[in-house]
């Protein structure tokens, strides 16, 4: 089922946002002029023989040790899904465009607690050029994800040491 139809069937408020194709949640945030902490990115994780959809802010990354604690498995049993596995699990989505609704695909969804601090969230629909804005409370009601703290903020890369500029001749 296409995500917009799914949301309409649940009679919740949402707004579609057309934008240039975004290859990442951070680029989506930039394109839509939305803070990265309000943009939900999704990451499919292989858990033993099953899969779990994780949802976290674009400004964060998964802390695998904490995710393993949340799931209750040893770190060796949990890893990121491959591109082929993602394609197989989300056949009606463009590569890089996974909506944060694992329930639509028979998957458990775990959302990072920090995303719940946002009144509204933005995320991709089934394509890389269509975003959706909705209230987090409505997302929580429709998806009923497990909420846990498993993400760490992405720290900015350290600036490279300043190098003297070469002098121009003349």
CNS distance restraints for C-alpha pairs under 8 A (distance, minus, plus):
assign (resid   1 and name CA) (resid   5 and name CA) 7.04 0.50 0.50
assign (resid   1 and name CA) (resid   6 and name CA) 6.63 0.50 0.50
assign (resid   1 and name CA) (resid 104 and name CA) 7.41 0.50 0.50
assign (resid   2 and name CA) (resid   6 and name CA) 6.36 0.50 0.50
assign (resid   2 and name CA) (resid  92 and name CA) 7.69 0.50 0.50
assign (resid   2 and name CA) (resid 126 and name CA) 6.96 0.50 0.50
assign (resid   3 and name CA) (resid   7 and name CA) 6.23 0.50 0.50
assign (resid   3 and name CA) (resid  99 and name CA) 7.51 0.50 0.50
assign (resid   3 and name CA) (resid 125 and name CA) 6.13 0.50 0.50
assign (resid   3 and name CA) (resid 126 and name CA) 6.71 0.50 0.50
assign (resid   4 and name CA) (resid   8 and name CA) 6.19 0.50 0.50
assign (resid   4 and name CA) (resid 125 and name CA) 7.51 0.50 0.50
assign (resid   5 and name CA) (resid   9 and name CA) 6.15 0.50 0.50
assign (resid   6 and name CA) (resid  10 and name CA) 6.60 0.50 0.50
assign (resid   7 and name CA) (resid  11 and name CA) 6.46 0.50 0.50
assign (resid   7 and name CA) (resid  12 and name CA) 6.31 0.50 0.50
assign (resid   7 and name CA) (resid  14 and name CA) 7.68 0.50 0.50
assign (resid   8 and name CA) (resid  12 and name CA) 6.58 0.50 0.50
assign (resid  10 and name CA) (resid 142 and name CA) 7.05 0.50 0.50
assign (resid  12 and name CA) (resid 138 and name CA) 6.43 0.50 0.50
assign (resid  13 and name CA) (resid 134 and name CA) 6.31 0.50 0.50
assign (resid  13 and name CA) (resid 135 and name CA) 7.42 0.50 0.50
assign (resid  13 and name CA) (resid 138 and name CA) 7.67 0.50 0.50
assign (resid  14 and name CA) (resid 132 and name CA) 6.63 0.50 0.50
assign (resid  14 and name CA) (resid 133 and name CA) 5.53 0.50 0.50
assign (resid  14 and name CA) (resid 134 and name CA) 4.51 0.50 0.50
assign (resid  14 and name CA) (resid 135 and name CA) 7.43 0.50 0.50
assign (resid  15 and name CA) (resid 132 and name CA) 5.62 0.50 0.50
assign (resid  15 and name CA) (resid 133 and name CA) 5.16 0.50 0.50
assign (resid  15 and name CA) (resid 134 and name CA) 6.59 0.50 0.50
assign (resid  16 and name CA) (resid 130 and name CA) 6.71 0.50 0.50
assign (resid  16 and name CA) (resid 131 and name CA) 5.69 0.50 0.50
assign (resid  16 and name CA) (resid 132 and name CA) 4.56 0.50 0.50
assign (resid  16 and name CA) (resid 133 and name CA) 6.45 0.50 0.50
assign (resid  17 and name CA) (resid 130 and name CA) 5.65 0.50 0.50
assign (resid  17 and name CA) (resid 131 and name CA) 4.70 0.50 0.50
assign (resid  17 and name CA) (resid 132 and name CA) 5.70 0.50 0.50
assign (resid  17 and name CA) (resid 133 and name CA) 7.30 0.50 0.50
assign (resid  18 and name CA) (resid 129 and name CA) 5.81 0.50 0.50
assign (resid  18 and name CA) (resid 130 and name CA) 4.70 0.50 0.50
assign (resid  18 and name CA) (resid 131 and name CA) 6.17 0.50 0.50
assign (resid  19 and name CA) (resid  31 and name CA) 6.95 0.50 0.50
assign (resid  19 and name CA) (resid  32 and name CA) 7.21 0.50 0.50
assign (resid  19 and name CA) (resid 129 and name CA) 5.13 0.50 0.50
assign (resid  19 and name CA) (resid 130 and name CA) 6.21 0.50 0.50
assign (resid  19 and name CA) (resid 131 and name CA) 7.35 0.50 0.50
assign (resid  20 and name CA) (resid  31 and name CA) 7.38 0.50 0.50
assign (resid  20 and name CA) (resid 128 and name CA) 7.86 0.50 0.50
assign (resid  20 and name CA) (resid 129 and name CA) 5.37 0.50 0.50
assign (resid  21 and name CA) (resid 128 and name CA) 4.77 0.50 0.50
assign (resid  21 and name CA) (resid 129 and name CA) 4.19 0.50 0.50
assign (resid  21 and name CA) (resid 130 and name CA) 7.78 0.50 0.50
assign (resid  22 and name CA) (resid  27 and name CA) 5.61 0.50 0.50
assign (resid  22 and name CA) (resid  28 and name CA) 5.29 0.50 0.50
assign (resid  22 and name CA) (resid  31 and name CA) 7.76 0.50 0.50
assign (resid  22 and name CA) (resid 128 and name CA) 5.49 0.50 0.50
assign (resid  22 and name CA) (resid 129 and name CA) 6.46 0.50 0.50
assign (resid  23 and name CA) (resid  27 and name CA) 6.63 0.50 0.50
assign (resid  23 and name CA) (resid  28 and name CA) 7.65 0.50 0.50
assign (resid  23 and name CA) (resid  96 and name CA) 6.21 0.50 0.50
assign (resid  23 and name CA) (resid 128 and name CA) 6.94 0.50 0.50
assign (resid  24 and name CA) (resid  28 and name CA) 6.28 0.50 0.50
assign (resid  24 and name CA) (resid  96 and name CA) 7.03 0.50 0.50
assign (resid  25 and name CA) (resid  29 and name CA) 6.21 0.50 0.50
assign (resid  25 and name CA) (resid  36 and name CA) 7.67 0.50 0.50
assign (resid  25 and name CA) (resid  39 and name CA) 6.55 0.50 0.50
assign (resid  25 and name CA) (resid  40 and name CA) 7.11 0.50 0.50
assign (resid  25 and name CA) (resid  41 and name CA) 5.55 0.50 0.50
assign (resid  25 and name CA) (resid  58 and name CA) 5.28 0.50 0.50
assign (resid  25 and name CA) (resid 123 and name CA) 7.60 0.50 0.50
assign (resid  26 and name CA) (resid  30 and name CA) 6.33 0.50 0.50
assign (resid  26 and name CA) (resid  36 and name CA) 6.14 0.50 0.50
assign (resid  26 and name CA) (resid  39 and name CA) 7.77 0.50 0.50
assign (resid  26 and name CA) (resid  58 and name CA) 5.48 0.50 0.50
assign (resid  26 and name CA) (resid  59 and name CA) 7.15 0.50 0.50
assign (resid  27 and name CA) (resid  31 and name CA) 5.98 0.50 0.50
assign (resid  28 and name CA) (resid  32 and name CA) 6.11 0.50 0.50
assign (resid  28 and name CA) (resid  39 and name CA) 7.78 0.50 0.50
assign (resid  29 and name CA) (resid  33 and name CA) 5.74 0.50 0.50
assign (resid  29 and name CA) (resid  34 and name CA) 4.87 0.50 0.50
assign (resid  29 and name CA) (resid  35 and name CA) 6.10 0.50 0.50
assign (resid  29 and name CA) (resid  36 and name CA) 5.36 0.50 0.50
assign (resid  29 and name CA) (resid  39 and name CA) 6.25 0.50 0.50
assign (resid  29 and name CA) (resid  58 and name CA) 7.85 0.50 0.50
assign (resid  30 and name CA) (resid  34 and name CA) 6.49 0.50 0.50
assign (resid  30 and name CA) (resid  35 and name CA) 7.81 0.50 0.50
assign (resid  30 and name CA) (resid  36 and name CA) 7.77 0.50 0.50
assign (resid  34 and name CA) (resid  38 and name CA) 6.93 0.50 0.50
assign (resid  34 and name CA) (resid  39 and name CA) 7.31 0.50 0.50
assign (resid  35 and name CA) (resid  39 and name CA) 6.99 0.50 0.50
assign (resid  36 and name CA) (resid  57 and name CA) 6.60 0.50 0.50
assign (resid  36 and name CA) (resid  58 and name CA) 5.14 0.50 0.50
assign (resid  36 and name CA) (resid  59 and name CA) 5.40 0.50 0.50
assign (resid  37 and name CA) (resid  57 and name CA) 4.93 0.50 0.50
assign (resid  37 and name CA) (resid  58 and name CA) 5.94 0.50 0.50
assign (resid  37 and name CA) (resid  59 and name CA) 5.55 0.50 0.50
assign (resid  37 and name CA) (resid  60 and name CA) 7.92 0.50 0.50
assign (resid  37 and name CA) (resid 115 and name CA) 7.09 0.50 0.50
assign (resid  37 and name CA) (resid 118 and name CA) 7.90 0.50 0.50
assign (resid  38 and name CA) (resid  57 and name CA) 6.32 0.50 0.50
assign (resid  38 and name CA) (resid  58 and name CA) 7.55 0.50 0.50
assign (resid  38 and name CA) (resid 115 and name CA) 6.83 0.50 0.50
assign (resid  38 and name CA) (resid 118 and name CA) 6.06 0.50 0.50
assign (resid  38 and name CA) (resid 120 and name CA) 6.90 0.50 0.50
assign (resid  38 and name CA) (resid 121 and name CA) 4.98 0.50 0.50
assign (resid  38 and name CA) (resid 122 and name CA) 6.28 0.50 0.50
assign (resid  39 and name CA) (resid  57 and name CA) 5.57 0.50 0.50
assign (resid  39 and name CA) (resid  58 and name CA) 5.49 0.50 0.50
assign (resid  39 and name CA) (resid 121 and name CA) 5.65 0.50 0.50
assign (resid  39 and name CA) (resid 122 and name CA) 4.72 0.50 0.50
assign (resid  39 and name CA) (resid 123 and name CA) 5.73 0.50 0.50
assign (resid  40 and name CA) (resid  55 and name CA) 6.13 0.50 0.50
assign (resid  40 and name CA) (resid  56 and name CA) 5.44 0.50 0.50
assign (resid  40 and name CA) (resid  57 and name CA) 4.81 0.50 0.50
assign (resid  40 and name CA) (resid  58 and name CA) 5.91 0.50 0.50
assign (resid  40 and name CA) (resid 100 and name CA) 7.40 0.50 0.50
assign (resid  40 and name CA) (resid 115 and name CA) 7.37 0.50 0.50
assign (resid  40 and name CA) (resid 121 and name CA) 6.45 0.50 0.50
assign (resid  40 and name CA) (resid 122 and name CA) 6.04 0.50 0.50
assign (resid  40 and name CA) (resid 123 and name CA) 5.20 0.50 0.50
assign (resid  41 and name CA) (resid  55 and name CA) 5.63 0.50 0.50
assign (resid  41 and name CA) (resid  56 and name CA) 5.49 0.50 0.50
assign (resid  41 and name CA) (resid  57 and name CA) 5.92 0.50 0.50
assign (resid  41 and name CA) (resid  58 and name CA) 5.49 0.50 0.50
assign (resid  41 and name CA) (resid 100 and name CA) 7.40 0.50 0.50
assign (resid  41 and name CA) (resid 123 and name CA) 6.65 0.50 0.50
assign (resid  42 and name CA) (resid  53 and name CA) 6.68 0.50 0.50
assign (resid  42 and name CA) (resid  54 and name CA) 5.58 0.50 0.50
assign (resid  42 and name CA) (resid  55 and name CA) 4.58 0.50 0.50
assign (resid  42 and name CA) (resid  56 and name CA) 6.56 0.50 0.50
assign (resid  42 and name CA) (resid  98 and name CA) 6.32 0.50 0.50
assign (resid  42 and name CA) (resid  99 and name CA) 6.96 0.50 0.50
assign (resid  42 and name CA) (resid 100 and name CA) 5.88 0.50 0.50
assign (resid  43 and name CA) (resid  53 and name CA) 5.96 0.50 0.50
assign (resid  43 and name CA) (resid  54 and name CA) 5.19 0.50 0.50
assign (resid  43 and name CA) (resid  55 and name CA) 6.51 0.50 0.50
assign (resid  43 and name CA) (resid  80 and name CA) 7.56 0.50 0.50
assign (resid  44 and name CA) (resid  51 and name CA) 6.77 0.50 0.50
assign (resid  44 and name CA) (resid  52 and name CA) 5.98 0.50 0.50
assign (resid  44 and name CA) (resid  53 and name CA) 4.70 0.50 0.50
assign (resid  44 and name CA) (resid  54 and name CA) 6.17 0.50 0.50
assign (resid  44 and name CA) (resid  80 and name CA) 6.36 0.50 0.50
assign (resid  44 and name CA) (resid  81 and name CA) 5.62 0.50 0.50
assign (resid  44 and name CA) (resid  86 and name CA) 6.81 0.50 0.50
assign (resid  45 and name CA) (resid  51 and name CA) 5.58 0.50 0.50
assign (resid  45 and name CA) (resid  52 and name CA) 5.27 0.50 0.50
assign (resid  45 and name CA) (resid  53 and name CA) 6.22 0.50 0.50
assign (resid  45 and name CA) (resid  54 and name CA) 7.10 0.50 0.50
assign (resid  45 and name CA) (resid  78 and name CA) 6.92 0.50 0.50
assign (resid  45 and name CA) (resid  79 and name CA) 5.76 0.50 0.50
assign (resid  45 and name CA) (resid  80 and name CA) 4.50 0.50 0.50
assign (resid  45 and name CA) (resid  81 and name CA) 5.06 0.50 0.50
assign (resid  46 and name CA) (resid  50 and name CA) 5.91 0.50 0.50
assign (resid  46 and name CA) (resid  51 and name CA) 4.48 0.50 0.50
assign (resid  46 and name CA) (resid  52 and name CA) 6.45 0.50 0.50
assign (resid  46 and name CA) (resid  77 and name CA) 7.95 0.50 0.50
assign (resid  46 and name CA) (resid  78 and name CA) 5.76 0.50 0.50
assign (resid  46 and name CA) (resid  79 and name CA) 5.38 0.50 0.50
assign (resid  46 and name CA) (resid  80 and name CA) 5.83 0.50 0.50
assign (resid  46 and name CA) (resid  81 and name CA) 5.25 0.50 0.50
assign (resid  47 and name CA) (resid  51 and name CA) 5.36 0.50 0.50
assign (resid  47 and name CA) (resid  52 and name CA) 6.71 0.50 0.50
assign (resid  47 and name CA) (resid  77 and name CA) 5.88 0.50 0.50
assign (resid  47 and name CA) (resid  78 and name CA) 4.69 0.50 0.50
assign (resid  47 and name CA) (resid  79 and name CA) 6.79 0.50 0.50
assign (resid  48 and name CA) (resid  77 and name CA) 5.09 0.50 0.50
assign (resid  48 and name CA) (resid  78 and name CA) 6.39 0.50 0.50
assign (resid  51 and name CA) (resid  81 and name CA) 8.00 0.50 0.50
assign (resid  51 and name CA) (resid 107 and name CA) 6.63 0.50 0.50
assign (resid  51 and name CA) (resid 108 and name CA) 7.70 0.50 0.50
assign (resid  52 and name CA) (resid 102 and name CA) 7.71 0.50 0.50
assign (resid  52 and name CA) (resid 107 and name CA) 5.82 0.50 0.50
assign (resid  52 and name CA) (resid 108 and name CA) 5.29 0.50 0.50
assign (resid  52 and name CA) (resid 109 and name CA) 6.00 0.50 0.50
assign (resid  52 and name CA) (resid 110 and name CA) 7.36 0.50 0.50
assign (resid  53 and name CA) (resid 100 and name CA) 7.44 0.50 0.50
assign (resid  53 and name CA) (resid 102 and name CA) 5.80 0.50 0.50
assign (resid  53 and name CA) (resid 107 and name CA) 6.51 0.50 0.50
assign (resid  53 and name CA) (resid 108 and name CA) 6.23 0.50 0.50
assign (resid  53 and name CA) (resid 109 and name CA) 4.74 0.50 0.50
assign (resid  53 and name CA) (resid 110 and name CA) 6.31 0.50 0.50
assign (resid  54 and name CA) (resid 100 and name CA) 7.81 0.50 0.50
assign (resid  54 and name CA) (resid 109 and name CA) 5.79 0.50 0.50
assign (resid  54 and name CA) (resid 110 and name CA) 4.89 0.50 0.50
assign (resid  54 and name CA) (resid 111 and name CA) 5.84 0.50 0.50
assign (resid  54 and name CA) (resid 112 and name CA) 7.70 0.50 0.50
assign (resid  55 and name CA) (resid 100 and name CA) 6.19 0.50 0.50
assign (resid  55 and name CA) (resid 109 and name CA) 7.31 0.50 0.50
assign (resid  55 and name CA) (resid 110 and name CA) 6.18 0.50 0.50
assign (resid  55 and name CA) (resid 111 and name CA) 4.57 0.50 0.50
assign (resid  55 and name CA) (resid 112 and name CA) 6.21 0.50 0.50
assign (resid  56 and name CA) (resid  60 and name CA) 6.63 0.50 0.50
assign (resid  56 and name CA) (resid  61 and name CA) 7.50 0.50 0.50
assign (resid  56 and name CA) (resid  62 and name CA) 7.88 0.50 0.50
assign (resid  56 and name CA) (resid 111 and name CA) 6.02 0.50 0.50
assign (resid  56 and name CA) (resid 112 and name CA) 5.17 0.50 0.50
assign (resid  56 and name CA) (resid 114 and name CA) 7.69 0.50 0.50
assign (resid  56 and name CA) (resid 115 and name CA) 6.33 0.50 0.50
assign (resid  56 and name CA) (resid 151 and name CA) 6.81 0.50 0.50
assign (resid  57 and name CA) (resid  61 and name CA) 7.99 0.50 0.50
assign (resid  57 and name CA) (resid 112 and name CA) 7.71 0.50 0.50
assign (resid  57 and name CA) (resid 114 and name CA) 7.47 0.50 0.50
assign (resid  57 and name CA) (resid 115 and name CA) 5.95 0.50 0.50
assign (resid  59 and name CA) (resid 153 and name CA) 5.90 0.50 0.50
assign (resid  59 and name CA) (resid 154 and name CA) 5.73 0.50 0.50
assign (resid  60 and name CA) (resid 151 and name CA) 5.89 0.50 0.50
assign (resid  60 and name CA) (resid 152 and name CA) 5.31 0.50 0.50
assign (resid  60 and name CA) (resid 153 and name CA) 4.16 0.50 0.50
assign (resid  60 and name CA) (resid 154 and name CA) 4.91 0.50 0.50
assign (resid  61 and name CA) (resid 151 and name CA) 5.37 0.50 0.50
assign (resid  61 and name CA) (resid 152 and name CA) 5.48 0.50 0.50
assign (resid  61 and name CA) (resid 153 and name CA) 6.34 0.50 0.50
assign (resid  61 and name CA) (resid 154 and name CA) 6.13 0.50 0.50
assign (resid  62 and name CA) (resid  67 and name CA) 7.31 0.50 0.50
assign (resid  62 and name CA) (resid 150 and name CA) 6.07 0.50 0.50
assign (resid  62 and name CA) (resid 151 and name CA) 4.49 0.50 0.50
assign (resid  62 and name CA) (resid 152 and name CA) 6.33 0.50 0.50
assign (resid  63 and name CA) (resid  67 and name CA) 6.22 0.50 0.50
assign (resid  63 and name CA) (resid 150 and name CA) 5.56 0.50 0.50
assign (resid  63 and name CA) (resid 151 and name CA) 5.23 0.50 0.50
assign (resid  63 and name CA) (resid 152 and name CA) 6.10 0.50 0.50
assign (resid  64 and name CA) (resid  68 and name CA) 6.00 0.50 0.50
assign (resid  64 and name CA) (resid  75 and name CA) 7.25 0.50 0.50
assign (resid  64 and name CA) (resid  78 and name CA) 7.89 0.50 0.50
assign (resid  64 and name CA) (resid 150 and name CA) 7.41 0.50 0.50
assign (resid  65 and name CA) (resid  69 and name CA) 6.36 0.50 0.50
assign (resid  65 and name CA) (resid  75 and name CA) 6.55 0.50 0.50
assign (resid  66 and name CA) (resid  70 and name CA) 6.21 0.50 0.50
assign (resid  66 and name CA) (resid 149 and name CA) 7.47 0.50 0.50
assign (resid  66 and name CA) (resid 150 and name CA) 5.13 0.50 0.50
assign (resid  66 and name CA) (resid 151 and name CA) 7.91 0.50 0.50
assign (resid  67 and name CA) (resid  71 and name CA) 6.15 0.50 0.50
assign (resid  67 and name CA) (resid 149 and name CA) 7.94 0.50 0.50
assign (resid  67 and name CA) (resid 150 and name CA) 5.11 0.50 0.50
assign (resid  68 and name CA) (resid  72 and name CA) 5.70 0.50 0.50
assign (resid  68 and name CA) (resid  73 and name CA) 5.28 0.50 0.50
assign (resid  68 and name CA) (resid  74 and name CA) 6.20 0.50 0.50
assign (resid  68 and name CA) (resid  75 and name CA) 5.80 0.50 0.50
assign (resid  68 and name CA) (resid  78 and name CA) 6.80 0.50 0.50
assign (resid  69 and name CA) (resid  73 and name CA) 6.56 0.50 0.50
assign (resid  69 and name CA) (resid  74 and name CA) 7.87 0.50 0.50
assign (resid  70 and name CA) (resid 148 and name CA) 7.01 0.50 0.50
assign (resid  70 and name CA) (resid 150 and name CA) 7.57 0.50 0.50
assign (resid  73 and name CA) (resid  77 and name CA) 6.45 0.50 0.50
assign (resid  73 and name CA) (resid  78 and name CA) 7.30 0.50 0.50
assign (resid  74 and name CA) (resid  78 and name CA) 7.18 0.50 0.50
assign (resid  75 and name CA) (resid  79 and name CA) 7.80 0.50 0.50
assign (resid  81 and name CA) (resid  85 and name CA) 5.94 0.50 0.50
assign (resid  81 and name CA) (resid  86 and name CA) 6.46 0.50 0.50
assign (resid  82 and name CA) (resid  86 and name CA) 6.30 0.50 0.50
assign (resid  83 and name CA) (resid  87 and name CA) 6.20 0.50 0.50
assign (resid  84 and name CA) (resid  88 and name CA) 6.20 0.50 0.50
assign (resid  85 and name CA) (resid  89 and name CA) 6.14 0.50 0.50
assign (resid  86 and name CA) (resid  90 and name CA) 6.04 0.50 0.50
assign (resid  87 and name CA) (resid  91 and name CA) 5.71 0.50 0.50
assign (resid  87 and name CA) (resid  93 and name CA) 7.81 0.50 0.50
assign (resid  87 and name CA) (resid  95 and name CA) 6.90 0.50 0.50
assign (resid  89 and name CA) (resid 105 and name CA) 7.19 0.50 0.50
assign (resid  90 and name CA) (resid  98 and name CA) 7.20 0.50 0.50
assign (resid  90 and name CA) (resid 105 and name CA) 7.27 0.50 0.50
assign (resid  92 and name CA) (resid 126 and name CA) 6.77 0.50 0.50
assign (resid  93 and name CA) (resid  97 and name CA) 5.91 0.50 0.50
assign (resid  93 and name CA) (resid  98 and name CA) 6.33 0.50 0.50
assign (resid  93 and name CA) (resid 126 and name CA) 4.49 0.50 0.50
assign (resid  93 and name CA) (resid 127 and name CA) 5.98 0.50 0.50
assign (resid  94 and name CA) (resid  98 and name CA) 7.69 0.50 0.50
assign (resid  94 and name CA) (resid 126 and name CA) 6.24 0.50 0.50
assign (resid  94 and name CA) (resid 127 and name CA) 5.19 0.50 0.50
assign (resid  94 and name CA) (resid 128 and name CA) 6.60 0.50 0.50
assign (resid  95 and name CA) (resid 128 and name CA) 7.89 0.50 0.50
assign (resid  96 and name CA) (resid 128 and name CA) 6.80 0.50 0.50
assign (resid  97 and name CA) (resid 124 and name CA) 5.80 0.50 0.50
assign (resid  97 and name CA) (resid 125 and name CA) 6.53 0.50 0.50
assign (resid  97 and name CA) (resid 126 and name CA) 5.57 0.50 0.50
assign (resid  97 and name CA) (resid 127 and name CA) 5.40 0.50 0.50
assign (resid  97 and name CA) (resid 128 and name CA) 5.28 0.50 0.50
assign (resid  98 and name CA) (resid 124 and name CA) 6.63 0.50 0.50
assign (resid  98 and name CA) (resid 125 and name CA) 6.76 0.50 0.50
assign (resid  98 and name CA) (resid 126 and name CA) 6.19 0.50 0.50
assign (resid  99 and name CA) (resid 123 and name CA) 6.66 0.50 0.50
assign (resid  99 and name CA) (resid 124 and name CA) 5.60 0.50 0.50
assign (resid  99 and name CA) (resid 125 and name CA) 5.13 0.50 0.50
assign (resid  99 and name CA) (resid 126 and name CA) 6.34 0.50 0.50
assign (resid 100 and name CA) (resid 109 and name CA) 7.69 0.50 0.50
assign (resid 100 and name CA) (resid 123 and name CA) 7.40 0.50 0.50
assign (resid 101 and name CA) (resid 105 and name CA) 7.60 0.50 0.50
assign (resid 101 and name CA) (resid 109 and name CA) 7.06 0.50 0.50
assign (resid 101 and name CA) (resid 143 and name CA) 6.09 0.50 0.50
assign (resid 102 and name CA) (resid 106 and name CA) 6.23 0.50 0.50
assign (resid 102 and name CA) (resid 107 and name CA) 4.57 0.50 0.50
assign (resid 102 and name CA) (resid 108 and name CA) 5.84 0.50 0.50
assign (resid 102 and name CA) (resid 109 and name CA) 5.32 0.50 0.50
assign (resid 102 and name CA) (resid 143 and name CA) 7.71 0.50 0.50
assign (resid 103 and name CA) (resid 107 and name CA) 5.31 0.50 0.50
assign (resid 103 and name CA) (resid 108 and name CA) 6.46 0.50 0.50
assign (resid 103 and name CA) (resid 109 and name CA) 7.14 0.50 0.50
assign (resid 103 and name CA) (resid 143 and name CA) 6.49 0.50 0.50
assign (resid 108 and name CA) (resid 145 and name CA) 7.21 0.50 0.50
assign (resid 108 and name CA) (resid 146 and name CA) 7.87 0.50 0.50
assign (resid 109 and name CA) (resid 143 and name CA) 7.85 0.50 0.50
assign (resid 109 and name CA) (resid 145 and name CA) 4.96 0.50 0.50
assign (resid 109 and name CA) (resid 146 and name CA) 6.22 0.50 0.50
assign (resid 110 and name CA) (resid 145 and name CA) 5.36 0.50 0.50
assign (resid 110 and name CA) (resid 146 and name CA) 4.65 0.50 0.50
assign (resid 110 and name CA) (resid 147 and name CA) 5.71 0.50 0.50
assign (resid 110 and name CA) (resid 148 and name CA) 6.89 0.50 0.50
assign (resid 111 and name CA) (resid 115 and name CA) 7.24 0.50 0.50
assign (resid 111 and name CA) (resid 145 and name CA) 6.15 0.50 0.50
assign (resid 111 and name CA) (resid 146 and name CA) 6.20 0.50 0.50
assign (resid 111 and name CA) (resid 147 and name CA) 5.01 0.50 0.50
assign (resid 111 and name CA) (resid 148 and name CA) 6.39 0.50 0.50
assign (resid 112 and name CA) (resid 116 and name CA) 7.48 0.50 0.50
assign (resid 112 and name CA) (resid 147 and name CA) 5.89 0.50 0.50
assign (resid 112 and name CA) (resid 148 and name CA) 5.23 0.50 0.50
assign (resid 112 and name CA) (resid 149 and name CA) 5.12 0.50 0.50
assign (resid 112 and name CA) (resid 150 and name CA) 5.99 0.50 0.50
assign (resid 112 and name CA) (resid 151 and name CA) 6.38 0.50 0.50
assign (resid 113 and name CA) (resid 117 and name CA) 7.38 0.50 0.50
assign (resid 113 and name CA) (resid 147 and name CA) 5.68 0.50 0.50
assign (resid 113 and name CA) (resid 148 and name CA) 5.29 0.50 0.50
assign (resid 113 and name CA) (resid 149 and name CA) 5.21 0.50 0.50
assign (resid 114 and name CA) (resid 118 and name CA) 7.88 0.50 0.50
assign (resid 114 and name CA) (resid 149 and name CA) 7.26 0.50 0.50
assign (resid 115 and name CA) (resid 121 and name CA) 7.85 0.50 0.50
assign (resid 116 and name CA) (resid 136 and name CA) 6.46 0.50 0.50
assign (resid 118 and name CA) (resid 136 and name CA) 6.68 0.50 0.50
assign (resid 119 and name CA) (resid 135 and name CA) 5.76 0.50 0.50
assign (resid 119 and name CA) (resid 136 and name CA) 5.57 0.50 0.50
assign (resid 119 and name CA) (resid 137 and name CA) 7.38 0.50 0.50
assign (resid 120 and name CA) (resid 133 and name CA) 6.74 0.50 0.50
assign (resid 120 and name CA) (resid 134 and name CA) 5.45 0.50 0.50
assign (resid 120 and name CA) (resid 135 and name CA) 4.12 0.50 0.50
assign (resid 120 and name CA) (resid 136 and name CA) 5.08 0.50 0.50
assign (resid 121 and name CA) (resid 133 and name CA) 5.70 0.50 0.50
assign (resid 121 and name CA) (resid 134 and name CA) 5.70 0.50 0.50
assign (resid 121 and name CA) (resid 135 and name CA) 6.20 0.50 0.50
assign (resid 121 and name CA) (resid 136 and name CA) 5.90 0.50 0.50
assign (resid 122 and name CA) (resid 131 and name CA) 6.67 0.50 0.50
assign (resid 122 and name CA) (resid 132 and name CA) 5.44 0.50 0.50
assign (resid 122 and name CA) (resid 133 and name CA) 4.40 0.50 0.50
assign (resid 122 and name CA) (resid 134 and name CA) 6.64 0.50 0.50
assign (resid 123 and name CA) (resid 131 and name CA) 5.45 0.50 0.50
assign (resid 123 and name CA) (resid 132 and name CA) 5.42 0.50 0.50
assign (resid 123 and name CA) (resid 133 and name CA) 6.77 0.50 0.50
assign (resid 124 and name CA) (resid 128 and name CA) 6.44 0.50 0.50
assign (resid 124 and name CA) (resid 129 and name CA) 7.71 0.50 0.50
assign (resid 124 and name CA) (resid 130 and name CA) 5.96 0.50 0.50
assign (resid 124 and name CA) (resid 131 and name CA) 4.27 0.50 0.50
assign (resid 124 and name CA) (resid 132 and name CA) 6.06 0.50 0.50
assign (resid 125 and name CA) (resid 130 and name CA) 5.74 0.50 0.50
assign (resid 125 and name CA) (resid 131 and name CA) 5.49 0.50 0.50
assign (resid 125 and name CA) (resid 132 and name CA) 6.31 0.50 0.50
assign (resid 126 and name CA) (resid 130 and name CA) 7.40 0.50 0.50
assign (resid 134 and name CA) (resid 138 and name CA) 7.00 0.50 0.50
assign (resid 134 and name CA) (resid 139 and name CA) 7.04 0.50 0.50
assign (resid 135 and name CA) (resid 139 and name CA) 6.42 0.50 0.50
assign (resid 136 and name CA) (resid 140 and name CA) 6.09 0.50 0.50
assign (resid 137 and name CA) (resid 141 and name CA) 6.26 0.50 0.50
assign (resid 138 and name CA) (resid 142 and name CA) 6.11 0.50 0.50
assign (resid 139 and name CA) (resid 143 and name CA) 5.85 0.50 0.50
assign (resid 139 and name CA) (resid 144 and name CA) 7.60 0.50 0.50
assign (resid 140 and name CA) (resid 144 and name CA) 5.02 0.50 0.50
assign (resid 140 and name CA) (resid 145 and name CA) 6.50 0.50 0.50
